[in-house]
Amino acid sequence: MNRSALNTRREERYAQGVIQHYLQSPQRDLPALAYEICIYLAECYACGNVRHLASKVLAIGRWHTENGFPDPTECSSVIELTRLIRAKTAPKASLVIQPPPTISDVKYITDALQHYFNPTGSVPNALTPSRKAACRNRVIWLIGFWFGLSTSEVCRLRTQDVRLNQNALTITTKGISDDQSQTKFSFRLTRLPILCPVSALEDWLNISDNSVDYLFPRTTKKSLSGPIGSRSVHAYVRGLMTTTPDVSVNTGSQRYSLYFFLIANGWSRNKILETLPIYQKDPSKTRTTKTKNHLNPENLPPWLSDADIHAINHALTAHQPHMLPNISLK
């Protein structure tokens, strides 16, 4: 049987199924009148059975034509009702996926936060709550970018998840492996020539309360325990951006910002997943073909020299990350 004959047979079987479905109600029979078809379509809509609606109407009309009866589906009432149902049940347009912040966005935001944090070299003890928040949000953005974490994940980091020494920062965070068992990812990053999370975290630890469990504790008048909310961080950044005329910076999740940057810098997908296992939590979002559709030429702005790129590549690959399986996460 060739393809054309096979398709014809499938169409016939589908049309037979539609007719059988129409005749399931004892109040319905064929041939049908236009108002009866309208009642059938209304019942399909009420039951949520509107898939391939036009094909169902076509199958009923075809039965009438082949058997020598007037086609009720050509009546204006049936045509109008079909149009209304299709308009009501048409799938909503999918939201435009906004690419994550580029390294240019990250630099702009962190520079603005640095300006508000320490505009004149003030003594840390004289910092206002707003300027302390700028220091905190700056390190949150930098950690999120360089470690492939979302803002909420960075906000939930505990002090035991972070190890800071003179030249490197190590962060351990949980993830989900292929067999759905919980594991932990650990990644170590040395100092960077630009946008350095190591020095930014040092600034934050110098002015924060080290006695609390969370690295970025909540700051409210009620003194509630727990980490700062990611919404508060995004709201602060958006408020900061509104004070700068003609500037619109994406403040969405940074989870894949570093991935996009590395792809633009010539890294392969396999190399990124090997070096940054945190992206293995959702590998479907790391397809190079999808990523290329969102690449921005500003990912490699003029202020990134060859020496900076070399230092970044070395910092990311010099200390291979490791996964810590068989750890019970509670």
Sequence and secondary structure as in RCSB ss.txt:
>XXXX:A:sequence
MNRSALNTRREERYAQGVIQHYLQSPQRDLPALAYEICIYLAECYACGNVRHLASKVLAIGRWHTENGFPDPTEC
SSVIELTRLIRAKTAPKASLVIQPPPTISDVKYITDALQHYFNPTGSVPNALTPSRKAACRNRVIWLIGFWFGLS
TSEVCRLRTQDVRLNQNALTITTKGISDDQSQTKFSFRLTRLPILCPVSALEDWLNISDNSVDYLFPRTTKKSLS
GPIGSRSVHAYVRGLMTTTPDVSVNTGSQRYSLYFFLIANGWSRNKILETLPIYQKDPSKTRTTKTKNHLNPENL
PPWLSDADIHAINHALTAHQPHMLPNISLK
>XXXX:A:secstr
  HHHHHHHHHHHHHHHHHHHHTTSTT  SS  HHHHHHHHHHHHHTT  TTHHHHHHHHHHHHHHTT   GGGS
HHHHHHHHHHHHHHS            HHHHHHHHHHHHHHH SS   GGG  HHHHHHHHHHHHHHHHHHHT  
HHHHHT BGGGEEE SSEEEEEEEEE TTS EEEEEEEEE  SSS HHHHHHHHHHHS TTSSBSSB   TT   
SB  HHHHHHHHHHHHHTSTT     S  TTHHHHHHHHTT  HHHHHHH GGGGGSGGGG HHHHHTT  GGGS
 TT  HHHHHHHHHHHHSS  EEE S    
